[in-house]
């Protein structure tokens, strides 16, 4: 890494995210390719140890560590004992390191040595391999033994993991059905709804997000945001093929109305505005009507304020300044094109 390229690193961080910037400039493509090859070799050589390592990578992505008990329950072997767990950990070698948790000396804890490499491992591994590990973990390891479960659960059921693990929508739906049977939690229905919508199973997605809205009594803005997103994604493709489809138009309008309500009433969360702006841009590429212009103007005015706030040194949103400026520029450009036309 050449420190003279810090401006490029900062630019990539704003455009693509901190992790992607880190991967591009520290873990270059050559190193990523070599690590992918190393993972394939590891899996062929020692499937059991590989699965434990990949499980630890998944746990690290959920912002926590693995315990001895978690590894013991995860290992699928009859007649295993405690000494066998340490044997498997030894076979993983330098990929794992032992960590200490303050105030808990009852068992050993382990973490991946590199969080960045753990993310690359999950992204680059074979989907079938990740699906095997993901499914095994959630069947074999009960919530009560997961370290820092309240933190873990915020990330563990994300649709990105589920889409990697379950490319067949029936399998993913079964996973979320098993999850909500145990939790009956609005957020878990939300996770399932996002997965189903990403898999283009919109009928099921609407059913799941409606259940999430009902269980949260419509008071959770992130769930209302998801509802708006599913509404939009289910209808925008229809409009691309038929710009005058009245049912699809009504769905998009309803989505934008929900997001405007979220923007007004949940001003601490900027993702409502970002989602609204992105949808306004997508709609404007398809139709040139009053709604398209009104939504773009609303997005431009709101983004202008956000850019001004983020430009203040040490403000809470300062690290998102480049993202806001980029989106503001896209919206302004779209409005300029409409003015010319």
N, C-alpha and C positions, 0 to 999 in steps of 0.2 A: 504494500500500500504506500503510495506516494502522498505525503501530507500536502503537497502543493495542489492536490485535486480536491481540497475540502469543499470548494464551492460546488463542484459537480456532485459530491456526496450529499450536500445539503439540498441541492436541487432534486436529486433522485429521491431523497427522503420525503420531500413535499409532494412529488409526483406519484411515487409508487409505495410509500410507506417506509418506516425505519428499517424493518427486517429486510425488505427487498433491496434497499440501498446497501445495507450491511453485507448481504449475500453477494451483490454485484461487485463490491469494491474490496471486500476482505476474503470472502469465499467466492473466488471467481468461477467462471463456468468450468474451467479445467478441473479445479478442485472438487466442484460439485459432481462432475462426471466420475472422477476417481472414487469419491465417497459412495456414489451409487453402485459402482462396480464392487466396492468393498462390502456393501450391504448384501449384494447378490451372493458373493463368495461366503459371507458369514452365514447366510440362511442355508446354503447348500451344505456347509460344513457342520453346523450345529443348530438345527431347527429350534430345539428347546431353548437354548440360551438366546438365540436371535429373537424369539417371541417375547422373552422376558425383557430384553433390551427395548424392543419396539413398544411394549407396554409402558416401560419407564419413560419413553419419549412422549407417548400420549399423555401420561400423567403430568409430565413437565409442561406440556402445552396447556394443561388445565391449572397451572400455577401452584402445583404442590409437589410432594415427593412420595416415594414408595416406601412402605414399611416392610419389615420381614414377614409379617402376617399376610400382607397383600401378595407378596411373591409366593409364599407357601400355598395360599388358596388358589392362586392363578395357575401354578404348575399342574399340568394334567398327567399325573403318574400315580399308579397304585403303589402302595407300600412306601411312599416317600416319608422321610423323617426330616428333622430339623437340620441334620448335618448335610443332607442332600441339597437343601436350599443354598447353603454356603458353597457347595461344590459347583452349582449352576452359576452363582454369582462370580466365582473364581474363573469360570470359563468365559464370562463376558469380558473379563480382564479390564482394560483401561477405559471402557465405555461408561462404566459406573464408578461412582466414588461414594464412600460412606460419609454421612453428614450427622450432625448432632442437633437434636431438638431440645431447646431449653426446657428444663423441668420434666423431661420424660426419658428415664434411663431404663425403661422396662423392655425395650427391644431396639434393634438396630434399624437405621433408616438410610436410604440410598437415593442418589440423584444422578441424572446424566451429567457428564462433565461439561458439556457444551449445550446450552439451550438453543443456540442457533443451529448447531448440527442436528439436534433433536427435531427441529422443525423441518429441516431438509430431509431427514430420514423419513418422516411421515409423508412428506410430499413426494419423495422419489421412490418409495418402496412400492412393490406390486400391490394393487388394490385388493387382490385376493388375500395377500399376506396380512394387510391391515385389517381387512374384514374378519379374518380368522382370529386375530388378537383382540380386536374390539368386541366381537361377539363373545369370546371366551371370558374376557374380563367382566363384562356386565352380567354374565350368567354366574360366574364362579365367585366373584368378590362382592360381598354384601356392603351396603352403604356404611354400616356401623364401623367397619375397619378401614375405610378410606380416610387417609390423613387430611385433616382440614376440609371435611366434606362440604360445608357451606360455600367455600371458595371453589372447590372442585366442580360442584354442580352448576355453577354459573357458566362454565365453558364446556362441560363434558358431553352435553347432548346437542351441541351445535350442529346445524345441518351440514356444514363442511365435512365434519367427521363422518356423519351418517351417509352422505353421498359417496364418499370414498369407500366406506365399508359395504354399502348396500346399493350397487348399481341397478339392482332390480327393485322397483318400487314396492312390490309386495313384501320383500324382505325388510325394507326400511320401515314400512307401515307396521309390520309385525313387531319390530323393535320398539317403536314409540307406543304401540298398544300395550306392550308388556310394561313399559315405563309408567304410563299413566294409570295402569291398574294398581301399581304400588304407591303412586304419589298423589294422584287426582289433583295435580297442581296446574294452575292456569298457564304458567310459564312453559311447562312441559308440553301442553297442548299447542302453545305458540311455536315451540321448536318443531313439533311434528308438522304443523301447518306450513312452516317455511320449507321444510324438506319436501313435502308433497307438492308445493307450488313450484319449487325448483325442478322437480321431476315432471312437471307439466300435468300433474294429477289434480286439476283445479277443483273438481267437484268435491273430492275428499278434503282438499286444502280449505275450502270454504266451510265445510262441516267442522273441521278442527278449530279454525280461528273463531268461528261462532261460539264454540264451546269455551274457548279461552276468554272471549269477551263476556260471556255469561258468568263464568266463575270469578272473573275480576270485576264484575258489575260495571264494565265499561269505564273504570276509573284509572286503568293503567295505560299511560300514553304510549309506551313501547308496543303494547299489544294492539292498540288502535292504529299505530303506525304500520304494523305488520298487516293488519286488515286492509288498510289503504293500498299497501304495496301489492298484495295478492289480487285485489280488485283491478289494479292497473295492469299487472302482468297478464292477467287472464283476458283482458280486453284489448290491449294495445296491438297484439299480433293480429287480432280480428280486423282492427282498423287499418292495418297495413295492407290487407287484402281488399277491404271494403271500407273506405274512409267515411262513408255515409251510413254505416250500420248504426241504427238508433239505439239498440240495446247496448252495444259496446260503448257508444258515446256516453250514455247514461252512467255506465260503470266507471268510466274515466272521470267524469264530472263528480261522481260520488267520492271517488278516491281523492281527488284534489280538494274537495270540501273537507274531508276528514283531516287531511294534512294541514290545511289552513287552520282548522280548530286546534290541532296539536301545537302549531307554531305559536298561536295566540296564548294558549293556556299552559304551555310547558316550555317557557322561554329559556330555561337553563340548558335544554338539550338541543344542540344545533343540528342533529341528524335529521330532524323533521324538515328543516329548511333545505338541507342538502338533498334530501329525497324529493321534496317538492320541486326544487330547481331542476334536478335531473329529469323528472317526469315531464316538466314543462318543456324542456328542450326536446325530448323524444316526441311529444305530441306536436310541437311546432314543425317538426320535419315531415309530418304527415298531413296536417291541416293548417290552412291559413285563415282562421276565423277569429272572431272577437275574443273567444275564450283563450285561444293560444296567445294572443297579444296581452290580454289582461294578466294571465299567469306569468308570462315572462316579465312584465313590468313589476308585478308583485315580488317576484324572485330577485330582480335587479335591485329594487329599493331595499329589500331586506339584506341582501348580500353586501350592498354598499355600506350599510351600518355595521355589518359583521366584520368587514375588512377594516373599517375605522377602529373598531374596538380591539381587533386582534393586532393592529399595528402598534398599539400602546405597549411599550416595553414592560415585560414581566406580567402582562395580562394573562388570564387563565387560558385564552384561546390563541395566544401568540404563536404557538407551535403549529397551528393550523392555517397561518396567514397565507402561505403559498397556495394551499388548497382552495381557500376562499377566493383569492385573487384569480386563480385559473377559472373557476366556475363562473365568477362574475364576468370575466372576459368573454366566456362562451355565450352567456346570456345576452350581454351587450351586443355581441356580434350578430346573434340571431335577430335581435330587435333592429339592428341597422340594416340587415338584409331585407327584413319585412318593410322597412321604410322606403328602401330603394324600389322594391317590387310594387 
